[in-house]
Amino acid sequence: MADDTLYIGVDLGTFRSVVVSNKGHEEQVLTVIGTPKDSIAKNFLRRDVLFGEEALKNRLALNLFRPLEHGVIKDTPEDKKFIAHFINHMMNLADPEDYGRVVAVIGAPAEASHVDKTAIFDAAAGTVNACMIISEPFAVAYALDMLDHTLVVDIGAGTTDICRVYGTIPGPEDQLHINMSGDHIDSVLITEIQKKYTGAQITKDMARRWKEAESYTSASPPSDPIIVDFSIEGKAMSLDITDCMQAACESIVDPIVDNIKALIADSNPEYHDAFRQNIILAGGGSGIRGLGATIQERLADLGEIEVHIVEDPVQLGALGALRLGQEVPEEYWKNLTISDL
C-alpha cells in the first residue's frame, strides 16, 4: 500500500504556492485565480477558472482574486469557493488520480493555519484521503531539522509570521503575525519614489520586480546606483531609486525586531539563549541583501545573536510539509482521514 500512496507537500503562500510529492512532482503557481468577466470572455478563454501566470496573462478579460491576500481566507462563501478551486488545482498538479491513496500536508500562513483550518481542510477533501494543516514557519523548521528551540521569521508577501518552535507543532501563543512584509515593502517603495520624483507613475508589479532584483539594507549596500525606467506624467525616464529601495526594505525591520523580542521574552527563560542563537529568516523576504545582518545588529542588546538565512526559500516550506507527511506514524493519519476515494 505504501508504494501506491502519494504524499503531497504544499506551501500555500500569499503570493506564490508550491507543491512537491514523493513521486517527483515539483510545481510553483502564483496564488491568484481568474474568472471570466462576461460570456464573451468565457467563450474566448473556454474555461470557467484560470490560475497563476495564465490568469495574470489574461487579466484584462478576468476578475482576479487572491485567496490569501493578507494571509487569511476571507469568511465569505465566494472566497471559500476560490480557495477550494485553488487547493484542488495544486493537488491535481501531482496527478492524484494515478494513486490508490493520497495524503497531503499543507503549510499555510501561520494565522490561516489556525483560523482557516476548516476551510482549507474542506477544500482538500475532494482530492485527498487524509490531510494535515500546519503553519509555514513550522514546515520550514521541519525541513531544516531545526526543531530544538528555534525562532522562525517567515517573510512572505502578505504577512510576516514569527514562530517559536520547540519539538512540537506550535500553538497560537507561539506565533505572532504582522502585515509588514513583501507587499508592504512594495507600497513603501512606490511612496518613496513618488515623494522623490513628483508625478512618477509606478504600478505594484513594477515595484515588486525592482525589489526582487535590487532589494538591500544598509548592511549590504549596492556597489552601483539602482537606476530604473518609469514614466513621469507620461514621459519616459531613467532615474536613481537607491535611497528609496533602502528605506522601503528597512521599513519592515523594526516591527520584526520588536516581535522577535516579544516572543523570546515570553518564552521559558531557560531557553532564551537557544532562541537567540537559532533565528531563521525564511520566505521570499529573506532574500533581501543584508537583512539578516541588520536584524542581528538591531537585536544585539539581547546578547549573543545568530541569524540564519535559508538557501531555498521558495520550496523549503513544501519540502518540510512533504517530509512531515512521510515521517509521522501511519496510525496518525487514521485520525485525519477525510474520505474514501
Secondary structure, DSSP 8 states (H G I E B T S, - for coil): -GGGEEEEEEE--SSEEEEEETTS-EEEEES-EEEESSHHHHHHHT-S-EEHHHHHHTGGGEEEE-TTTTSS--SSHHHHHHHHHHHHHHHHTT-GGGSSEEEEEEEE-HHHHHHTHHHHHHHHTTT-SEEEEEEHHHHHHHHHT--SSEEEEEE-SS-EEEEEESSS---GGGEEEES-SHHHHHHHHHHHHHHHSTTEE--HHHHHHHHHHH-B-TTS--SS--EEEEEETTEEEEEE-HHHHHHHHHTTHHHHHHHHHHHHHTS-GGGHHHHHT-EEEESGGGGSBTHHHHHHHHTGGGSS--EEE-S-TTTHHHHHHHHHHHHS-HHHHHTTB----
